[in-house]
Amino acid sequence: MKNLLLVLLVIFTASSCGEDKLKNEEKVFNSGDVIVKDGKGNNDTIPFKCTGCEENLTELDFKRVIDESVDLTKETMKYPRSFIPTKLDITLIKEDSLFWFDSSEKIDSVITVIAESNFIAKNGYGNELEGDGVISFTIVDGVIRDISEDIKLPELNFEKGYINRSLSASHNDKFIKITPTKEGMISAVSNISCVDENAILAILLEGTDENVTITSWNDFNCDGIMLFDGFDKNDIELLKTHQVNGVGVITDGERTSVSIPKNKKTYFKELFTLIQ
């Protein structure tokens, strides 16, 4: 009988230790060290901090978040193979007021991930420098998913004299951002670094052969900044009655263009309803 009890005790103890070990291995922490891939696919161990990881992620979710954070950071680089990570800070935000653009139904179980990375990498001139970058993405029902074009955006408004959201779009290494003022002026930036005076901003409209073009008046600069006086009456009527399909910039022989996501196509309709 004593031998039987001893055997049962050993089995129970071994089982309990095994369960504790399994729990410890599966536990997610909000700080520590983590293994990530550098630009050449080698394993690097770096320190990380996270707000909300322990409370919201399983071990599998955590690994996906880490990998996605690093991969998206590498995608922003001119020379991604030169990427050497040194530190990672992550913040998780549980979203409770997002709605689908098409149906207006509430989107459940959404977490926004904001990841700030420190790294060493080559810049556009090929020089190896220390740098940092911030990227973000969403997890919907446990799946990493880009829903930026599928959500209903906040109603357009001016807050303390400034517009609460610009019209922005990007594709691969191309981007354009257009910011109107309450007085009707327009500023714009794009992936073209150096822009001349008389740069052209073109707005491609849906359902018509007519397009809207305006010309910048500010001096040549390599900050990519273009300033415009705004739209004339005919332009405004077109923008009030048509959705926007795409926008483009033409300057000194260079050009760039991007398509506008479906949840931003009515941007100018909303703008001129707001300011007129």
C-alpha positions in Angstrom: 0.0 0.0 0.0 2.8 2.4 0.9 4.6 1.5 -2.3 1.4 2.3 -4.3 1.0 5.7 -2.5 4.6 6.5 -3.2 4.2 5.7 -6.9 1.0 7.9 -7.1 2.9 10.7 -5.3 5.8 10.6 -7.8 3.4 10.5 -10.8 1.4 13.4 -9.4 4.5 15.5 -8.6 6.0 14.8 -12.0 2.7 15.7 -13.7 2.4 18.9 -11.7 6.0 20.0 -12.5 5.3 19.2 -16.2 2.2 21.4 -16.1 4.0 24.2 -14.4 6.8 24.1 -16.9 4.3 24.1 -19.8 2.6 27.1 -18.3 5.8 29.0 -17.8 6.9 28.2 -21.4 3.5 29.5 -22.7 3.4 32.6 -20.6 3.7 36.0 -22.4 5.5 38.8 -20.6 5.4 42.6 -21.0 9.2 42.9 -21.1 12.3 40.7 -21.6 14.3 39.5 -24.5 12.9 38.1 -27.8 14.5 36.4 -30.9 13.9 38.2 -34.2 15.2 38.0 -37.7 17.6 40.6 -39.1 17.7 41.6 -42.7 19.7 38.6 -43.8 17.4 36.1 -41.9 19.8 35.5 -39.0 18.5 35.3 -35.4 19.1 38.2 -33.2 18.2 38.5 -29.5 17.0 42.0 -28.5 15.2 43.5 -25.5 11.5 44.4 -25.8 8.9 46.2 -23.8 5.2 45.8 -24.4 2.1 47.5 -23.0 -0.7 45.0 -23.0 0.9 41.9 -24.4 0.7 39.8 -21.2 -3.0 40.7 -20.8 -4.2 40.3 -24.4 -1.9 37.8 -26.3 -1.3 34.1 -26.4 2.2 32.9 -27.0 1.3 32.3 -30.7 -0.3 35.7 -31.0 2.8 37.3 -29.4 5.2 35.6 -31.9 3.0 36.8 -34.8 3.0 40.4 -33.4 6.8 40.4 -33.0 7.4 38.9 -36.5 4.9 41.3 -38.2 6.4 44.3 -36.4 9.9 43.5 -37.6 8.9 42.5 -41.1 6.9 45.8 -41.6 9.8 47.8 -40.3 12.2 46.1 -42.8 9.7 46.9 -45.6 10.1 50.6 -45.0 13.9 50.5 -45.7 15.9 51.3 -48.8 18.3 48.4 -48.0 16.2 45.9 -45.9 19.1 43.3 -45.9 21.2 45.7 -43.9 18.6 45.8 -41.1 20.1 44.9 -37.6 17.4 45.2 -34.8 18.5 46.5 -31.4 15.3 47.2 -29.5 11.5 46.9 -29.8 8.7 48.7 -27.9 5.1 47.7 -28.5 1.8 49.1 -27.4 -1.5 47.3 -27.8 -4.8 49.3 -28.0 -8.1 47.5 -27.7 -10.5 49.3 -30.1 -14.2 49.4 -29.2 -15.6 52.0 -31.6 -14.7 50.8 -35.1 -17.4 50.2 -37.7 -17.3 48.5 -41.1 -17.5 51.1 -44.0 -19.9 49.0 -46.1 -22.4 47.9 -43.4 -21.9 50.4 -40.6 -21.8 47.3 -38.2 -19.5 47.4 -35.2 -16.2 45.5 -35.6 -15.6 43.2 -32.6 -12.3 42.0 -31.2 -9.9 44.6 -32.7 -6.5 45.4 -31.3 -4.3 48.1 -32.8 -0.6 47.3 -32.5 1.9 50.2 -32.5 5.5 49.1 -32.8 8.6 51.3 -32.4 11.8 49.7 -33.5 15.4 50.8 -32.9 17.9 49.4 -35.4 21.1 49.8 -37.4 20.7 50.0 -41.2 21.9 51.6 -44.4 20.3 54.9 -45.4 19.5 56.0 -49.0 23.1 56.9 -49.5 24.4 53.5 -48.4 25.7 54.7 -45.1 25.2 52.5 -42.0 23.5 54.5 -39.3 21.4 54.0 -36.1 17.7 54.7 -36.7 14.2 54.2 -35.4 10.8 53.7 -37.0 7.2 53.4 -36.0 4.6 51.1 -37.8 1.1 50.0 -36.9 -1.3 47.2 -37.9 -4.4 45.5 -36.6 -5.5 42.2 -35.2 -9.1 41.2 -35.9 -10.5 38.2 -34.1 -6.9 36.9 -33.6 -5.9 37.4 -37.2 -3.4 40.1 -38.4 -5.4 42.0 -41.0 -5.3 45.3 -42.8 -8.7 46.9 -42.4 -7.6 50.5 -43.0 -9.7 50.7 -46.2 -12.7 48.9 -44.8 -13.5 51.0 -41.7 -15.7 54.0 -41.4 -13.6 57.1 -40.8 -14.3 59.9 -38.4 -16.6 62.6 -39.7 -14.5 65.4 -41.3 -14.2 68.4 -39.0 -12.0 71.3 -38.1 -10.6 71.1 -34.6 -8.9 74.3 -33.3 -8.6 75.5 -36.9 -7.0 72.3 -38.2 -8.6 69.5 -40.2 -9.0 66.3 -38.2 -7.8 64.1 -41.1 -5.9 64.7 -44.3 -6.6 62.8 -47.6 -3.7 60.4 -47.8 -3.0 57.2 -49.8 0.0 55.0 -50.5 1.1 52.1 -52.5 4.5 50.4 -52.1 7.0 53.3 -52.0 4.5 55.9 -53.4 2.4 58.2 -51.2 0.5 61.5 -51.4 -1.0 63.4 -48.5 -3.3 66.4 -49.1 -4.2 68.8 -46.2 -6.7 71.6 -46.7 -7.2 74.6 -44.4 -10.4 76.2 -43.3 -9.6 79.2 -45.5 -9.5 76.9 -48.6 -5.7 76.7 -49.0 -4.1 73.3 -49.8 -0.8 71.8 -48.8 0.5 68.5 -50.2 3.5 66.2 -49.8 4.5 63.1 -51.7 7.3 60.6 -52.1 9.0 63.0 -54.5 11.6 64.7 -52.3 12.4 67.8 -54.3 9.6 69.8 -55.9 9.7 72.9 -58.1 7.5 76.0 -58.1 4.5 75.3 -60.4 4.3 71.6 -59.4 0.9 70.2 -60.4 -1.5 68.3 -58.2 -4.0 66.3 -60.2 -7.2 64.9 -58.9 -8.8 62.1 -60.9 -12.6 62.0 -60.6 -15.1 59.1 -60.9 -17.9 59.2 -63.5 -16.5 62.0 -65.6 -13.8 62.7 -68.2 -13.0 66.0 -66.4 -10.2 66.1 -63.8 -9.1 68.8 -61.4 -5.6 70.2 -61.5 -4.0 73.0 -59.4 -0.5 74.5 -59.5 1.7 75.2 -56.6 3.2 78.7 -55.9 5.9 78.1 -53.3 9.6 78.0 -54.1 11.6 75.0 -55.0 12.4 72.9 -52.0 13.7 69.4 -51.1 11.2 68.9 -48.2 8.6 67.8 -50.7 6.2 70.6 -49.7 3.7 72.0 -52.2 1.4 74.9 -51.4 -1.7 75.8 -53.4 -4.2 78.7 -53.3 -7.1 76.2 -53.5 -9.8 75.4 -56.1 -11.8 77.7 -58.4 -15.6 77.5 -58.6 -15.7 75.0 -61.4 -13.3 72.7 -59.5 -15.4 72.9 -56.4 -18.5 71.9 -58.2 -16.8 68.9 -59.7 -15.3 67.9 -56.3 -18.7 68.3 -54.6 -20.5 66.1 -57.1 -17.9 63.4 -57.9 -15.9 60.9 -55.9 -12.1 60.8 -56.2 -10.5 57.8 -57.9 -6.8 58.9 -57.6 -4.4 61.7 -57.1 -1.1 62.5 -58.7 1.9 64.9 -58.5 3.9 66.2 -61.5 7.1 68.2 -60.9 10.2 68.8 -63.0 9.7 65.7 -65.1 9.0 63.5 -62.1 5.5 62.1 -61.4 3.8 59.9 -58.8 0.2 58.8 -58.4 -1.9 56.7 -56.0 -5.4 55.3 -56.0 -7.8 56.5 -53.3 -9.3 53.8 -51.0 -13.1 53.4 -51.1 -13.6 54.9 -47.6 -11.8 58.1 -48.6 -13.4 58.7 -52.1 -15.9 61.2 -50.7 -13.3 63.3 -49.0 -13.8 66.5 -51.0 -17.6 66.1 -50.9 -17.4 66.1 -47.1 -14.8 69.0 -47.2 -17.0 71.4 -49.2 -20.1 70.5 -47.3 -18.1 71.4 -44.2 -16.6 74.8 -45.2 -19.4 76.2 -47.5 
